[in-house]
Amino acid sequence: MAKTAKAAKAATVKIKLVKSLIGRKDDQIATAISLGLKKIGNETIQPDNAATRGKINKIIHLIEVTKA
């Protein structure tokens, strides 16, 4: 089946880790790793959906988010 135009233009967000994970709670570290962020300066592009937004809200104080 061919992809629809809506799926082809799916919104994404660019997430960058700007603060260290050292000394953070285990759940915050796990959330950062699930987004693909391990070291300061790591960047990842994720789909802009409810699950990703929930992860972003959990560690918003550690990251920068921009639209990709």
Summary of the structure (lengths in Angstrom):
residues: 68
radius of gyration: 13.4
end to end distance: 26.5
largest distance: 47.5
contacts: 162
relative contact order: 0.30
helix: 37%
strand: 24%
